[in-house]
Every structure is written in structure tokens, then in C-alpha cells.
């Protein structure tokens, strides 16, 4: 496995928290209809989709002027109680609620050295190496892939062969055709990646390298640009991924994500197949082939 050094790129301007708050509230309001929230719909022509501002303000128990200021990006002095009311009115998920709080009441982050490398603890690297039947990797800021084991390399490709700055899930999914072929539900994977980046943008709006990544992908991928404009947010969690591997064919793998207790920016992701299933046998084959190959993933170091 290998740690990911910080990508050295020309810094871009940070994301504008006011604009992010404005667009997030507008898109969440646009997806609701009066009947969704128990309001009468008198069939009047609506110039924009979704609820009107005055309808949302009524549901949240705030004045129209107050909500309008908030939707225009002015989150100064807004209380947690008001944000909770607006979140309930908009039917926000837990991740969306947390994102709203991050945008409206951003925390001051300490400036980090521009070239600071994200470190994966030695014990965690050892744990990855001992998981010799389970594909596993660690991601960091901006969906960078920091460390992985040989089974992850066997399933997803040997990231040690890529330049350090390319070991990033967003770049892999949107800019590499082989990853479009690998994920059977590529559209869902792409949506998840963008939603994770959106969540991080709310937590760290002043990260110039995140802004640079978003700008690069917006220029190079129309699909990324459209998904980014939707303002959907999602935390890393668990689920099932269907893969079409070039060597063993179809794989159905369950994944689990574990945010590290000592570094919330790092997430351990593991995959496993149902015991006795064809996918489990395919993983066993991949593992035996990977064991016979040169163990780049397990022995590589920065």
C-alpha cells in the first residue's frame, strides 16, 4: 500500500459559502411540491418548480423576509433552532441537515501547510496488509486514495502504477474509461462520488485544492458538471456494488465505510462477498493471482 502525497497544483479560489448556501436551499426547495408537505395546490401557474419562498417560510415558522435573506446566502446570526425548522420543512436527510449547518455557520479551520502529506498510521497500514482476503483502502481529503492492500489492487487496479495526483476517486470515475466499464451502475457511483465531494465542500469551503479539483472536472466532464449543479450531498456509508471485472467477470460486493476516530478526514472502506457465492469464489481466484504477482500494493512506500 502507498500513502498519497498532497497534490501540488496551482491554487484556485475557495468555494463561495454564500453562493453554496443559496444554491443548496434553492435546489432543496425546488424538489418539493405543495402536496408533498400538506399544502393545498390551487393549480396556479408556477414560474419555478417546487415550493415558493413564502410557502417554505410558512412551514418553517419564519418570516418570508428572513428566509429570503437566508436563501440569498446571508446566514449570519441564524440560530440552530431556525436551521432545524428549515431542515424539517425541506424534508432534509441527516447528511443534508449537517450540510446546511456547515454552510450557514461555517467553522473556522486552521490553515494547514500547503504541502502537508496526509499520513496513514503505521498500524493501519499493517491492518490493511493482514486483510489478505478483503479488498480494503483508506481515502482522505477530496476523495484521495491514501493506502490500499493487494486485494484492492486486484479488484480496482494497481494504483501504484498511477501518478500520485491521479489516485483520486473523482478523477478515476469521471476521467478513466476503464472505471466506467468496471462499475455496472456507473451513474450511481458517479453520483455518490460527487455527493461526497459536496459534503466535504460544506465542511471545508476554503480548501483551494478542492476548488481546483472541482474546476478541473467541471471543464473535462459534462456529467460531473451536471451532477455538481444538483447540490446533492451524502456521507460515506454502506451498500452493495456490482462490478464487471476484466478477469473474473461479474462481482457483487458489499462495502462498509469506517471514519477513523483519530482523523475524521480519513475513511477505511472494505468490501466482501457473500460466503459461498460466485463472487466469493471470484475474489478467491483474484487473491491467489495477486499473491503470485509482484506485491506492489503491499510493499510500496512513499
C-alpha positions, -999 to +999 in steps of 0.1 A: +000+000+000+011+036-005+004+069+010-009+098-011+012+129-010-006+162-013-012+171-050+008+202-058-014+223-082-019+260-088-043+271-060-077+281-070-100+305-052-121+288-025-157+280-029-181+309-020-200+298+011-228+324+004-233+311-031-232+275-019-258+281+008-281+300-016-280+273-043-284+244-018-315+259-003-329+268-037-324+233-051-339+216-019-370+239-022-374+232-059-377+194-054-408+198-031-444+202-042-472+216-021-489+182-018-456+168-005-458+190+026-496+191+031-502+225+014-531+230-010-523+234-046-548+256-063-535+249-097-519+283-102-491+285-127-457+284-110-429+302-127-403+279-109-406+243-098-413+234-062-424+254-033-425+292-032-404+310-007-434+322+012-447+286+014-414+273+028-413+302+053-448+294+065-438+257+070-406+267+089-424+293+111-402+322+100-409+354+081-406+355+043-381+383+046-359+363+070-360+332+048-353+352+017-322+367+033-310+332+042-316+318+007-297+347-007-267+334+013-269+356+044-265+330+072-251+354+098-266+351+133-290+323+122-298+301+152-296+264+153-333+263+161-342+281+129-319+258+109-336+228+124-371+242+115-360+249+079-344+214+077-377+199+088-397+220+063-374+210+035-375+173+045-337+172+046-319+139+054-294+138+082-265+144+058-283+173+042-291+188+076-255+187+086-245+202+052-270+231+058-254+238+092-219+238+077-229+262+050-249+286+073-225+285+102-191+276+088-164+268+113-130+284+112-104+259+102-068+263+110-046+269+079-028+237+070+007+238+054+003+237+016+025+207+011+014+187+042+011+150+035-018+131+048-004+104+070-018+069+074-008+054+107+016+025+105-007+002+125-035+009+100-011+001+071-003-032+088-040-039+093-046-034+055-018-058+047-032-085+071-066-083+054-054-106+027-089-118+016-107-085+019-103-056-006-097-025+015-083+010+012-082+043+030-094+076+015-086+111+027-095+147+017-110+153-017-116+115-022-078+109-025-068+073-022-041+072+005-034+035+011-046+001+000-039-036+001-032-061-026-068-073-028-080-038-035-053-036-063-066-069-077-102-056-078-098-020-087-064-019-105-030-013-091-030+024-081+008+022-075+011+024-113-006+058-114+010+092-106+002+102-071-022+131-082-043+106-102-051+084-072-084+102-066-118+086-069-134+116-086-107+117-113-108+079-118-146+077-121-150+107-144-118+107-165-109+070-168-130+049-193-119+016-176-136+027-144-168+034-164-166-002-176-158-016-141-189-002-123-221-017-136-241+011-121-216+037-131-242+066-129-248+057-092-211+055-084-206+089-101-235+104-082-221+091-049-186+105-056-200+140-063-222+139-033-192+130-010-173+159-025-202+183-019-203+172+017-166+179+021-170+213+003-195+223+030-171+213+058-140+229+041-152+256+018-117+273+020-098+243+005-083+257-027-073+222-039-108+210-037-119+241-057-091+232-082-104+196-085-140+208-090-129+233-116-108+207-135-136+181-135-162+207-145-142+215-176-133+179-185-166+162-178-201+174-186-215+146-164-196+159-134-207+195-141-244+184-142-242+164-110-223+191-092-250+216-101-276+194-084-261+201-049-269+166-036-249+156-005-242+122+010-220+107+037-199+076+031-218+046+044-225+010+033-242-008+005-236-031-025-215-025-056-218-045-088-186-047-107-177-062-141-141-073-136-119-078-168-105-111-154-133-128-134-164-112-147-193-100-126-188-093-089-214-084-063-196-070-032-209-054-001-190-024+013-186-008+047-171+026+055-155+035+088-144+070+096-113+070+117-117+081+153-084+099+154-087+116+120-122+123+107-108+132+073-098+095+067-122+067+059-114+029+058-135+012+032-138-026+030-155-049+005-166-085+009-187-111-009-214-133+005-198-166+016-203-194-008-214-171-036-199-170-071-184-136-062-167-151-032-151-177-055-141-150-079-125-130-051-106-161-040-092-165-076-082-129-077-065-132-043-045-162-055-034-145-087-025-114-068-004-134-043+016-149-072+022-114-087+047-089-075+032-074-044+035-038-054+005-026-033+016-041+000+053-032-003+052+002-019+060+033+003+063+070-005 
